């Protein structure tokens, strides 16, 4: 058995980063670690993924989408 010192990372191809303070606020979306676009809603995440050729059936599936800095309902800064 091999051991890894790295923490578990989701195999998700899509990563949605935390809310950026702007007017309007947005979240950066990455596919395979590369910046793809800015999302201002869950719908934007779905559209960006589709443009990258990835179909999302469930935004709660952590094997598909990795949410950082808040979940799918977090679209504003505190």
PDB file with SEQRES, HELIX, SHEET and CRYST1 records, atoms N, CA, C and O in Angstrom:
SEQRES   1 A   78  UNK UNK UNK UNK UNK UNK UNK UNK UNK UNK UNK UNK UNK          
SEQRES   2 A   78  UNK UNK UNK UNK UNK UNK UNK UNK UNK UNK UNK UNK UNK          
SEQRES   3 A   78  UNK UNK UNK UNK UNK UNK UNK UNK UNK UNK UNK UNK UNK          
SEQRES   4 A   78  UNK UNK UNK UNK UNK UNK UNK UNK UNK UNK UNK UNK UNK          
SEQRES   5 A   78  UNK UNK UNK UNK UNK UNK UNK UNK UNK UNK UNK UNK UNK          
SEQRES   6 A   78  UNK UNK UNK UNK UNK UNK UNK UNK UNK UNK UNK UNK UNK          
HELIX    1 AA1 UNK A   42  UNK A   51  1                                  10    
SHEET    1 AA1 4 UNK A  34  UNK A  39  0                                        
SHEET    2 AA1 4 UNK A  26  UNK A  31 -1                                        
SHEET    3 AA1 4 UNK A  14  UNK A  20 -1                                        
SHEET    4 AA1 4 UNK A  65  UNK A  67  1                                        
CRYST1    1.000    1.000    1.000  90.00  90.00  90.00 P 1           1          
ATOM      1  N   UNK A   1       0.835  -1.178   0.000  1.00  0.00           N  
ATOM      2  CA  UNK A   1       0.000   0.000   0.000  1.00  0.00           C  
ATOM      3  C   UNK A   1       0.877   1.239   0.000  1.00  0.00           C  
ATOM      4  O   UNK A   1       1.825   1.340   0.779  1.00  0.00           O  
ATOM      5  N   UNK A   2       0.561   2.164  -0.863  1.00  0.00           N  
ATOM      6  CA  UNK A   2       1.332   3.398  -0.906  1.00  0.00           C  
ATOM      7  C   UNK A   2       0.618   4.469  -0.105  1.00  0.00           C  
ATOM      8  O   UNK A   2      -0.610   4.491  -0.026  1.00  0.00           O  
ATOM      9  N   UNK A   3       1.388   5.342   0.477  1.00  0.00           N  
ATOM     10  CA  UNK A   3       0.829   6.437   1.257  1.00  0.00           C  
ATOM     11  C   UNK A   3       1.101   7.743   0.547  1.00  0.00           C  
ATOM     12  O   UNK A   3       2.118   7.911  -0.125  1.00  0.00           O  
ATOM     13  N   UNK A   4       0.178   8.653   0.711  1.00  0.00           N  
ATOM     14  CA  UNK A   4       0.330   9.979   0.125  1.00  0.00           C  
ATOM     15  C   UNK A   4       0.214  11.009   1.226  1.00  0.00           C  
ATOM     16  O   UNK A   4      -0.668  10.912   2.080  1.00  0.00           O  
ATOM     17  N   UNK A   5       1.093  11.992   1.217  1.00  0.00           N  
ATOM     18  CA  UNK A   5       1.027  13.040   2.227  1.00  0.00           C  
ATOM     19  C   UNK A   5       0.047  14.135   1.817  1.00  0.00           C  
ATOM     20  O   UNK A   5      -0.294  15.000   2.624  1.00  0.00           O  
ATOM     21  N   UNK A   6      -0.408  14.098   0.561  1.00  0.00           N  
ATOM     22  CA  UNK A   6      -1.353  15.104   0.087  1.00  0.00           C  
ATOM     23  C   UNK A   6      -2.751  14.766   0.589  1.00  0.00           C  
ATOM     24  O   UNK A   6      -3.135  13.597   0.623  1.00  0.00           O  
ATOM     25  N   UNK A   7      -3.521  15.797   0.984  1.00  0.00           N  
ATOM     26  CA  UNK A   7      -4.893  15.536   1.411  1.00  0.00           C  
ATOM     27  C   UNK A   7      -5.734  15.076   0.219  1.00  0.00           C  
ATOM     28  O   UNK A   7      -5.382  15.311  -0.937  1.00  0.00           O  
ATOM     29  N   UNK A   8      -6.847  14.421   0.526  1.00  0.00           N  
ATOM     30  CA  UNK A   8      -7.744  13.952  -0.535  1.00  0.00           C  
ATOM     31  C   UNK A   8      -8.215  15.134  -1.362  1.00  0.00           C  
ATOM     32  O   UNK A   8      -8.621  16.163  -0.823  1.00  0.00           O  
ATOM     33  N   UNK A   9      -8.157  14.979  -2.650  1.00  0.00           N  
ATOM     34  CA  UNK A   9      -8.674  16.004  -3.545  1.00  0.00           C  
ATOM     35  C   UNK A   9      -9.756  15.396  -4.394  1.00  0.00           C  
ATOM     36  O   UNK A   9      -9.646  14.252  -4.835  1.00  0.00           O  
ATOM     37  N   UNK A  10     -10.794  16.155  -4.621  1.00  0.00           N  
ATOM     38  CA  UNK A  10     -11.909  15.693  -5.430  1.00  0.00           C  
ATOM     39  C   UNK A  10     -11.457  15.460  -6.861  1.00  0.00           C  
ATOM     40  O   UNK A  10     -10.644  16.216  -7.392  1.00  0.00           O  
ATOM     41  N   UNK A  11     -11.984  14.410  -7.486  1.00  0.00           N  
ATOM     42  CA  UNK A  11     -11.650  14.175  -8.892  1.00  0.00           C  
ATOM     43  C   UNK A  11     -12.425  15.100  -9.830  1.00  0.00           C  
ATOM     44  O   UNK A  11     -12.325  14.979 -11.051  1.00  0.00           O  
ATOM     45  N   UNK A  12     -13.196  16.023  -9.254  1.00  0.00           N  
ATOM     46  CA  UNK A  12     -14.035  16.905 -10.062  1.00  0.00           C  
ATOM     47  C   UNK A  12     -13.208  17.697 -11.070  1.00  0.00           C  
ATOM     48  O   UNK A  12     -12.148  18.229 -10.741  1.00  0.00           O  
ATOM     49  N   UNK A  13     -13.706  17.765 -12.292  1.00  0.00           N  
ATOM     50  CA  UNK A  13     -13.036  18.554 -13.322  1.00  0.00           C  
ATOM     51  C   UNK A  13     -13.361  20.029 -13.181  1.00  0.00           C  
ATOM     52  O   UNK A  13     -12.590  20.879 -13.626  1.00  0.00           O  
ATOM     53  N   UNK A  14     -14.498  20.344 -12.564  1.00  0.00           N  
ATOM     54  CA  UNK A  14     -14.942  21.729 -12.428  1.00  0.00           C  
ATOM     55  C   UNK A  14     -14.717  22.185 -10.988  1.00  0.00           C  
ATOM     56  O   UNK A  14     -15.119  21.507 -10.042  1.00  0.00           O  
ATOM     57  N   UNK A  15     -14.073  23.335 -10.833  1.00  0.00           N  
ATOM     58  CA  UNK A  15     -13.872  23.942  -9.526  1.00  0.00           C  
ATOM     59  C   UNK A  15     -14.467  25.337  -9.560  1.00  0.00           C  
ATOM     60  O   UNK A  15     -14.182  26.126 -10.460  1.00  0.00           O  
ATOM     61  N   UNK A  16     -15.302  25.633  -8.565  1.00  0.00           N  
ATOM     62  CA  UNK A  16     -15.895  26.962  -8.443  1.00  0.00           C  
ATOM     63  C   UNK A  16     -15.270  27.597  -7.205  1.00  0.00           C  
ATOM     64  O   UNK A  16     -15.476  27.130  -6.085  1.00  0.00           O  
ATOM     65  N   UNK A  17     -14.505  28.664  -7.419  1.00  0.00           N  
ATOM     66  CA  UNK A  17     -13.786  29.330  -6.328  1.00  0.00           C  
ATOM     67  C   UNK A  17     -14.705  30.276  -5.568  1.00  0.00           C  
ATOM     68  O   UNK A  17     -15.834  30.531  -5.987  1.00  0.00           O  
ATOM     69  N   UNK A  18     -14.212  30.793  -4.450  1.00  0.00           N  
ATOM     70  CA  UNK A  18     -14.997  31.674  -3.588  1.00  0.00           C  
ATOM     71  C   UNK A  18     -15.430  32.959  -4.260  1.00  0.00           C  
ATOM     72  O   UNK A  18     -14.903  33.345  -5.303  1.00  0.00           O  
ATOM     73  N   UNK A  19     -16.396  33.611  -3.645  1.00  0.00           N  
ATOM     74  CA  UNK A  19     -16.979  34.849  -4.179  1.00  0.00           C  
ATOM     75  C   UNK A  19     -15.943  35.958  -4.199  1.00  0.00           C  
ATOM     76  O   UNK A  19     -15.237  36.188  -3.217  1.00  0.00           O  
ATOM     77  N   UNK A  20     -15.864  36.639  -5.329  1.00  0.00           N  
ATOM     78  CA  UNK A  20     -14.981  37.789  -5.501  1.00  0.00           C  
ATOM     79  C   UNK A  20     -15.798  39.061  -5.274  1.00  0.00           C  
ATOM     80  O   UNK A  20     -16.860  39.231  -5.874  1.00  0.00           O  
ATOM     81  N   UNK A  21     -15.307  39.956  -4.409  1.00  0.00           N  
ATOM     82  CA  UNK A  21     -16.063  41.183  -4.141  1.00  0.00           C  
ATOM     83  C   UNK A  21     -15.992  42.126  -5.335  1.00  0.00           C  
ATOM     84  O   UNK A  21     -14.950  42.723  -5.606  1.00  0.00           O  
ATOM     85  N   UNK A  22     -17.066  42.247  -6.019  1.00  0.00           N  
ATOM     86  CA  UNK A  22     -17.170  43.125  -7.194  1.00  0.00           C  
ATOM     87  C   UNK A  22     -18.625  43.550  -7.303  1.00  0.00           C  
ATOM     88  O   UNK A  22     -19.459  43.144  -6.494  1.00  0.00           O  
ATOM     89  N   UNK A  23     -18.918  44.341  -8.273  1.00  0.00           N  
ATOM     90  CA  UNK A  23     -20.292  44.749  -8.499  1.00  0.00           C  
ATOM     91  C   UNK A  23     -20.700  44.365  -9.908  1.00  0.00           C  
ATOM     92  O   UNK A  23     -20.385  45.102 -10.842  1.00  0.00           O  
ATOM     93  N   UNK A  24     -21.381  43.253 -10.109  1.00  0.00           N  
ATOM     94  CA  UNK A  24     -21.881  42.305  -9.114  1.00  0.00           C  
ATOM     95  C   UNK A  24     -20.808  41.295  -8.702  1.00  0.00           C  
ATOM     96  O   UNK A  24     -19.837  41.086  -9.429  1.00  0.00           O  
ATOM     97  N   UNK A  25     -20.984  40.676  -7.545  1.00  0.00           N  
ATOM     98  CA  UNK A  25     -20.034  39.645  -7.107  1.00  0.00           C  
ATOM     99  C   UNK A  25     -20.043  38.466  -8.082  1.00  0.00           C  
ATOM    100  O   UNK A  25     -21.050  38.203  -8.739  1.00  0.00           O  
ATOM    101  N   UNK A  26     -18.921  37.764  -8.171  1.00  0.00           N  
ATOM    102  CA  UNK A  26     -18.844  36.620  -9.077  1.00  0.00           C  
ATOM    103  C   UNK A  26     -17.928  35.564  -8.477  1.00  0.00           C  
ATOM    104  O   UNK A  26     -17.219  35.815  -7.502  1.00  0.00           O  
ATOM    105  N   UNK A  27     -17.955  34.375  -9.080  1.00  0.00           N  
ATOM    106  CA  UNK A  27     -17.072  33.285  -8.683  1.00  0.00           C  
ATOM    107  C   UNK A  27     -16.322  32.806  -9.918  1.00  0.00           C  
ATOM    108  O   UNK A  27     -16.903  32.667 -10.994  1.00  0.00           O  
ATOM    109  N   UNK A  28     -15.039  32.557  -9.756  1.00  0.00           N  
ATOM    110  CA  UNK A  28     -14.216  32.060 -10.855  1.00  0.00           C  
ATOM    111  C   UNK A  28     -14.483  30.566 -11.031  1.00  0.00           C  
ATOM    112  O   UNK A  28     -14.561  29.815 -10.059  1.00  0.00           O  
ATOM    113  N   UNK A  29     -14.618  30.156 -12.282  1.00  0.00           N  
ATOM    114  CA  UNK A  29     -14.846  28.747 -12.599  1.00  0.00           C  
ATOM    115  C   UNK A  29     -13.630  28.228 -13.354  1.00  0.00           C  
ATOM    116  O   UNK A  29     -13.194  28.818 -14.343  1.00  0.00           O  
ATOM    117  N   UNK A  30     -13.090  27.112 -12.868  1.00  0.00           N  
ATOM    118  CA  UNK A  30     -11.955  26.464 -13.518  1.00  0.00           C  
ATOM    119  C   UNK A  30     -12.380  25.080 -14.008  1.00  0.00           C  
ATOM    120  O   UNK A  30     -13.175  24.398 -13.362  1.00  0.00           O  
ATOM    121  N   UNK A  31     -11.847  24.683 -15.140  1.00  0.00           N  
ATOM    122  CA  UNK A  31     -12.022  23.321 -15.637  1.00  0.00           C  
ATOM    123  C   UNK A  31     -10.626  22.734 -15.789  1.00  0.00           C  
ATOM    124  O   UNK A  31      -9.771  23.301 -16.469  1.00  0.00           O  
ATOM    125  N   UNK A  32     -10.411  21.605 -15.154  1.00  0.00           N  
ATOM    126  CA  UNK A  32      -9.104  20.947 -15.161  1.00  0.00           C  
ATOM    127  C   UNK A  32      -7.988  21.893 -14.724  1.00  0.00           C  
ATOM    128  O   UNK A  32      -6.876  21.841 -15.249  1.00  0.00           O  
ATOM    129  N   UNK A  33      -8.301  22.768 -13.745  1.00  0.00           N  
ATOM    130  CA  UNK A  33      -7.311  23.676 -13.180  1.00  0.00           C  
ATOM    131  C   UNK A  33      -7.045  24.925 -13.996  1.00  0.00           C  
ATOM    132  O   UNK A  33      -6.163  25.711 -13.649  1.00  0.00           O  
ATOM    133  N   UNK A  34      -7.785  25.123 -15.068  1.00  0.00           N  
ATOM    134  CA  UNK A  34      -7.576  26.277 -15.945  1.00  0.00           C  
ATOM    135  C   UNK A  34      -8.769  27.225 -15.868  1.00  0.00           C  
ATOM    136  O   UNK A  34      -9.919  26.786 -15.904  1.00  0.00           O  
ATOM    137  N   UNK A  35      -8.494  28.530 -15.760  1.00  0.00           N  
ATOM    138  CA  UNK A  35      -9.562  29.536 -15.721  1.00  0.00           C  
ATOM    139  C   UNK A  35     -10.412  29.429 -16.984  1.00  0.00           C  
ATOM    140  O   UNK A  35      -9.896  29.436 -18.102  1.00  0.00           O  
ATOM    141  N   UNK A  36     -11.717  29.332 -16.782  1.00  0.00           N  
ATOM    142  CA  UNK A  36     -12.633  29.238 -17.919  1.00  0.00           C  
ATOM    143  C   UNK A  36     -13.565  30.434 -17.983  1.00  0.00           C  
ATOM    144  O   UNK A  36     -13.873  30.924 -19.069  1.00  0.00           O  
ATOM    145  N   UNK A  37     -14.022  30.913 -16.820  1.00  0.00           N  
ATOM    146  CA  UNK A  37     -14.935  32.043 -16.844  1.00  0.00           C  
ATOM    147  C   UNK A  37     -15.346  32.483 -15.460  1.00  0.00           C  
ATOM    148  O   UNK A  37     -14.875  31.969 -14.445  1.00  0.00           O  
ATOM    149  N   UNK A  38     -16.255  33.466 -15.455  1.00  0.00           N  
ATOM    150  CA  UNK A  38     -16.790  34.008 -14.208  1.00  0.00           C  
ATOM    151  C   UNK A  38     -18.270  33.692 -14.155  1.00  0.00           C  
ATOM    152  O   UNK A  38     -18.994  33.882 -15.132  1.00  0.00           O  
ATOM    153  N   UNK A  39     -18.711  33.210 -13.010  1.00  0.00           N  
ATOM    154  CA  UNK A  39     -20.115  32.874 -12.822  1.00  0.00           C  
ATOM    155  C   UNK A  39     -20.728  33.794 -11.776  1.00  0.00           C  
ATOM    156  O   UNK A  39     -20.106  34.100 -10.759  1.00  0.00           O  
ATOM    157  N   UNK A  40     -21.945  34.226 -12.037  1.00  0.00           N  
ATOM    158  CA  UNK A  40     -22.679  35.042 -11.086  1.00  0.00           C  
ATOM    159  C   UNK A  40     -23.882  34.297 -10.533  1.00  0.00           C  
ATOM    160  O   UNK A  40     -24.652  34.836  -9.738  1.00  0.00           O  
ATOM    161  N   UNK A  41     -24.037  33.027 -10.974  1.00  0.00           N  
ATOM    162  CA  UNK A  41     -25.147  32.208 -10.498  1.00  0.00           C  
ATOM    163  C   UNK A  41     -24.865  30.743 -10.816  1.00  0.00           C  
ATOM    164  O   UNK A  41     -23.920  30.415 -11.534  1.00  0.00           O  
ATOM    165  N   UNK A  42     -25.710  29.869 -10.262  1.00  0.00           N  
ATOM    166  CA  UNK A  42     -25.590  28.440 -10.570  1.00  0.00           C  
ATOM    167  C   UNK A  42     -25.798  28.193 -12.062  1.00  0.00           C  
ATOM    168  O   UNK A  42     -25.148  27.331 -12.653  1.00  0.00           O  
ATOM    169  N   UNK A  43     -26.696  28.947 -12.659  1.00  0.00           N  
ATOM    170  CA  UNK A  43     -26.952  28.795 -14.094  1.00  0.00           C  
ATOM    171  C   UNK A  43     -25.702  29.072 -14.896  1.00  0.00           C  
ATOM    172  O   UNK A  43     -25.421  28.371 -15.868  1.00  0.00           O  
ATOM    173  N   UNK A  44     -24.937  30.096 -14.501  1.00  0.00           N  
ATOM    174  CA  UNK A  44     -23.687  30.401 -15.195  1.00  0.00           C  
ATOM    175  C   UNK A  44     -22.707  29.231 -15.110  1.00  0.00           C  
ATOM    176  O   UNK A  44     -22.002  28.939 -16.077  1.00  0.00           O  
ATOM    177  N   UNK A  45     -22.662  28.559 -13.952  1.00  0.00           N  
ATOM    178  CA  UNK A  45     -21.772  27.399 -13.801  1.00  0.00           C  
ATOM    179  C   UNK A  45     -22.173  26.313 -14.795  1.00  0.00           C  
ATOM    180  O   UNK A  45     -21.318  25.717 -15.450  1.00  0.00           O  
ATOM    181  N   UNK A  46     -23.466  26.063 -14.904  1.00  0.00           N  
ATOM    182  CA  UNK A  46     -23.962  25.053 -15.844  1.00  0.00           C  
ATOM    183  C   UNK A  46     -23.620  25.420 -17.287  1.00  0.00           C  
ATOM    184  O   UNK A  46     -23.204  24.562 -18.065  1.00  0.00           O  
ATOM    185  N   UNK A  47     -23.793  26.685 -17.641  1.00  0.00           N  
ATOM    186  CA  UNK A  47     -23.501  27.130 -19.005  1.00  0.00           C  
ATOM    187  C   UNK A  47     -22.011  27.063 -19.326  1.00  0.00           C  
ATOM    188  O   UNK A  47     -21.628  26.642 -20.417  1.00  0.00           O  
ATOM    189  N   UNK A  48     -21.177  27.475 -18.385  1.00  0.00           N  
ATOM    190  CA  UNK A  48     -19.727  27.422 -18.585  1.00  0.00           C  
ATOM    191  C   UNK A  48     -19.277  25.977 -18.760  1.00  0.00           C  
ATOM    192  O   UNK A  48     -18.456  25.672 -19.625  1.00  0.00           O  
ATOM    193  N   UNK A  49     -19.825  25.088 -17.929  1.00  0.00           N  
ATOM    194  CA  UNK A  49     -19.477  23.674 -18.044  1.00  0.00           C  
ATOM    195  C   UNK A  49     -19.899  23.117 -19.398  1.00  0.00           C  
ATOM    196  O   UNK A  49     -19.144  22.382 -20.036  1.00  0.00           O  
ATOM    197  N   UNK A  50     -21.089  23.462 -19.829  1.00  0.00           N  
ATOM    198  CA  UNK A  50     -21.586  22.974 -21.120  1.00  0.00           C  
ATOM    199  C   UNK A  50     -20.708  23.458 -22.265  1.00  0.00           C  
ATOM    200  O   UNK A  50     -20.440  22.709 -23.205  1.00  0.00           O  
ATOM    201  N   UNK A  51     -20.260  24.703 -22.190  1.00  0.00           N  
ATOM    202  CA  UNK A  51     -19.369  25.235 -23.226  1.00  0.00           C  
ATOM    203  C   UNK A  51     -18.047  24.476 -23.260  1.00  0.00           C  
ATOM    204  O   UNK A  51     -17.402  24.379 -24.304  1.00  0.00           O  
ATOM    205  N   UNK A  52     -17.648  23.935 -22.099  1.00  0.00           N  
ATOM    206  CA  UNK A  52     -16.411  23.150 -22.025  1.00  0.00           C  
ATOM    207  C   UNK A  52     -16.663  21.681 -22.362  1.00  0.00           C  
ATOM    208  O   UNK A  52     -15.744  20.863 -22.318  1.00  0.00           O  
ATOM    209  N   UNK A  53     -17.909  21.350 -22.699  1.00  0.00           N  
ATOM    210  CA  UNK A  53     -18.241  19.984 -23.075  1.00  0.00           C  
ATOM    211  C   UNK A  53     -18.543  19.065 -21.906  1.00  0.00           C  
ATOM    212  O   UNK A  53     -18.500  17.843 -22.045  1.00  0.00           O  
ATOM    213  N   UNK A  54     -18.853  19.654 -20.743  1.00  0.00           N  
ATOM    214  CA  UNK A  54     -19.149  18.872 -19.548  1.00  0.00           C  
ATOM    215  C   UNK A  54     -20.608  19.094 -19.170  1.00  0.00           C  
ATOM    216  O   UNK A  54     -21.035  20.230 -18.969  1.00  0.00           O  
ATOM    217  N   UNK A  55     -21.363  18.018 -19.075  1.00  0.00           N  
ATOM    218  CA  UNK A  55     -22.753  18.099 -18.667  1.00  0.00           C  
ATOM    219  C   UNK A  55     -22.835  17.835 -17.170  1.00  0.00           C  
ATOM    220  O   UNK A  55     -22.324  16.828 -16.681  1.00  0.00           O  
ATOM    221  N   UNK A  56     -23.479  18.741 -16.451  1.00  0.00           N  
ATOM    222  CA  UNK A  56     -23.661  18.585 -15.007  1.00  0.00           C  
ATOM    223  C   UNK A  56     -25.118  18.214 -14.765  1.00  0.00           C  
ATOM    224  O   UNK A  56     -26.028  18.962 -15.125  1.00  0.00           O  
ATOM    225  N   UNK A  57     -25.332  17.048 -14.152  1.00  0.00           N  
ATOM    226  CA  UNK A  57     -26.683  16.621 -13.813  1.00  0.00           C  
ATOM    227  C   UNK A  57     -27.039  16.970 -12.377  1.00  0.00           C  
ATOM    228  O   UNK A  57     -28.216  17.090 -12.038  1.00  0.00           O  
ATOM    229  N   UNK A  58     -26.024  17.134 -11.529  1.00  0.00           N  
ATOM    230  CA  UNK A  58     -26.256  17.381 -10.113  1.00  0.00           C  
ATOM    231  C   UNK A  58     -25.140  18.260  -9.565  1.00  0.00           C  
ATOM    232  O   UNK A  58     -23.995  17.821  -9.455  1.00  0.00           O  
ATOM    233  N   UNK A  59     -25.471  19.496  -9.223  1.00  0.00           N  
ATOM    234  CA  UNK A  59     -24.468  20.425  -8.694  1.00  0.00           C  
ATOM    235  C   UNK A  59     -23.967  20.023  -7.309  1.00  0.00           C  
ATOM    236  O   UNK A  59     -22.983  20.584  -6.827  1.00  0.00           O  
ATOM    237  N   UNK A  60     -24.627  19.061  -6.663  1.00  0.00           N  
ATOM    238  CA  UNK A  60     -24.192  18.573  -5.357  1.00  0.00           C  
ATOM    239  C   UNK A  60     -23.251  17.383  -5.461  1.00  0.00           C  
ATOM    240  O   UNK A  60     -22.741  16.910  -4.445  1.00  0.00           O  
ATOM    241  N   UNK A  61     -23.013  16.893  -6.672  1.00  0.00           N  
ATOM    242  CA  UNK A  61     -22.137  15.743  -6.875  1.00  0.00           C  
ATOM    243  C   UNK A  61     -20.683  16.209  -6.815  1.00  0.00           C  
ATOM    244  O   UNK A  61     -20.181  16.826  -7.754  1.00  0.00           O  
ATOM    245  N   UNK A  62     -20.011  15.908  -5.698  1.00  0.00           N  
ATOM    246  CA  UNK A  62     -18.642  16.374  -5.499  1.00  0.00           C  
ATOM    247  C   UNK A  62     -17.642  15.705  -6.435  1.00  0.00           C  
ATOM    248  O   UNK A  62     -16.494  16.141  -6.524  1.00  0.00           O  
ATOM    249  N   UNK A  63     -18.054  14.667  -7.124  1.00  0.00           N  
ATOM    250  CA  UNK A  63     -17.190  14.060  -8.137  1.00  0.00           C  
ATOM    251  C   UNK A  63     -17.241  14.846  -9.444  1.00  0.00           C  
ATOM    252  O   UNK A  63     -16.437  14.613 -10.347  1.00  0.00           O  
ATOM    253  N   UNK A  64     -18.189  15.777  -9.540  1.00  0.00           N  
ATOM    254  CA  UNK A  64     -18.360  16.573 -10.762  1.00  0.00           C  
ATOM    255  C   UNK A  64     -17.945  18.021 -10.529  1.00  0.00           C  
ATOM    256  O   UNK A  64     -17.226  18.602 -11.341  1.00  0.00           O  
ATOM    257  N   UNK A  65     -18.398  18.603  -9.419  1.00  0.00           N  
ATOM    258  CA  UNK A  65     -18.132  20.018  -9.119  1.00  0.00           C  
ATOM    259  C   UNK A  65     -17.544  20.136  -7.727  1.00  0.00           C  
ATOM    260  O   UNK A  65     -18.079  19.579  -6.769  1.00  0.00           O  
ATOM    261  N   UNK A  66     -16.453  20.855  -7.618  1.00  0.00           N  
ATOM    262  CA  UNK A  66     -15.819  21.135  -6.324  1.00  0.00           C  
ATOM    263  C   UNK A  66     -16.074  22.600  -5.991  1.00  0.00           C  
ATOM    264  O   UNK A  66     -15.659  23.489  -6.734  1.00  0.00           O  
ATOM    265  N   UNK A  67     -16.753  22.850  -4.878  1.00  0.00           N  
ATOM    266  CA  UNK A  67     -17.080  24.208  -4.440  1.00  0.00           C  
ATOM    267  C   UNK A  67     -16.082  24.632  -3.365  1.00  0.00           C  
ATOM    268  O   UNK A  67     -15.904  23.930  -2.370  1.00  0.00           O  
ATOM    269  N   UNK A  68     -15.438  25.766  -3.559  1.00  0.00           N  
ATOM    270  CA  UNK A  68     -14.472  26.290  -2.598  1.00  0.00           C  
ATOM    271  C   UNK A  68     -14.978  27.651  -2.120  1.00  0.00           C  
ATOM    272  O   UNK A  68     -15.376  28.489  -2.930  1.00  0.00           O  
ATOM    273  N   UNK A  69     -14.960  27.867  -0.821  1.00  0.00           N  
ATOM    274  CA  UNK A  69     -15.380  29.155  -0.287  1.00  0.00           C  
ATOM    275  C   UNK A  69     -16.883  29.329  -0.271  1.00  0.00           C  
ATOM    276  O   UNK A  69     -17.381  30.446  -0.414  1.00  0.00           O  
ATOM    277  N   UNK A  70     -17.602  28.253  -0.101  1.00  0.00           N  
ATOM    278  CA  UNK A  70     -19.062  28.306  -0.059  1.00  0.00           C  
ATOM    279  C   UNK A  70     -19.664  27.387  -1.095  1.00  0.00           C  
ATOM    280  O   UNK A  70     -19.041  27.093  -2.116  1.00  0.00           O  
ATOM    281  N   UNK A  71     -20.867  26.939  -0.834  1.00  0.00           N  
ATOM    282  CA  UNK A  71     -21.542  26.015  -1.730  1.00  0.00           C  
ATOM    283  C   UNK A  71     -22.272  26.705  -2.864  1.00  0.00           C  
ATOM    284  O   UNK A  71     -22.041  27.878  -3.157  1.00  0.00           O  
ATOM    285  N   UNK A  72     -23.151  25.958  -3.492  1.00  0.00           N  
ATOM    286  CA  UNK A  72     -23.834  26.436  -4.690  1.00  0.00           C  
ATOM    287  C   UNK A  72     -24.783  27.601  -4.424  1.00  0.00           C  
ATOM    288  O   UNK A  72     -25.197  28.281  -5.363  1.00  0.00           O  
ATOM    289  N   UNK A  73     -25.134  27.843  -3.160  1.00  0.00           N  
ATOM    290  CA  UNK A  73     -26.022  28.952  -2.836  1.00  0.00           C  
ATOM    291  C   UNK A  73     -25.271  30.206  -2.381  1.00  0.00           C  
ATOM    292  O   UNK A  73     -25.901  31.200  -2.021  1.00  0.00           O  
ATOM    293  N   UNK A  74     -23.957  30.176  -2.391  1.00  0.00           N  
ATOM    294  CA  UNK A  74     -23.142  31.309  -1.931  1.00  0.00           C  
ATOM    295  C   UNK A  74     -22.729  32.162  -3.124  1.00  0.00           C  
ATOM    296  O   UNK A  74     -21.859  31.772  -3.902  1.00  0.00           O  
ATOM    297  N   UNK A  75     -23.356  33.328  -3.266  1.00  0.00           N  
ATOM    298  CA  UNK A  75     -23.062  34.204  -4.402  1.00  0.00           C  
ATOM    299  C   UNK A  75     -22.816  35.651  -3.993  1.00  0.00           C  
ATOM    300  O   UNK A  75     -22.678  36.525  -4.849  1.00  0.00           O  
ATOM    301  N   UNK A  76     -22.761  35.906  -2.694  1.00  0.00           N  
ATOM    302  CA  UNK A  76     -22.450  37.255  -2.214  1.00  0.00           C  
ATOM    303  C   UNK A  76     -21.394  37.162  -1.130  1.00  0.00           C  
ATOM    304  O   UNK A  76     -21.210  36.106  -0.525  1.00  0.00           O  
ATOM    305  N   UNK A  77     -20.704  38.257  -0.884  1.00  0.00           N  
ATOM    306  CA  UNK A  77     -19.710  38.299   0.188  1.00  0.00           C  
ATOM    307  C   UNK A  77     -20.417  38.649   1.495  1.00  0.00           C  
ATOM    308  O   UNK A  77     -21.425  39.354   1.488  1.00  0.00           O  
ATOM    309  N   UNK A  78     -19.891  38.159   2.611  1.00  0.00           N  
ATOM    310  CA  UNK A  78     -20.546  38.438   3.915  1.00  0.00           C  
ATOM    311  C   UNK A  78     -20.465  39.896   4.293  1.00  0.00           C  
ATOM    312  O   UNK A  78     -20.963  40.289   5.348  1.00  0.00           O  
TER     313      UNK A  78                                                      
END                                                                             
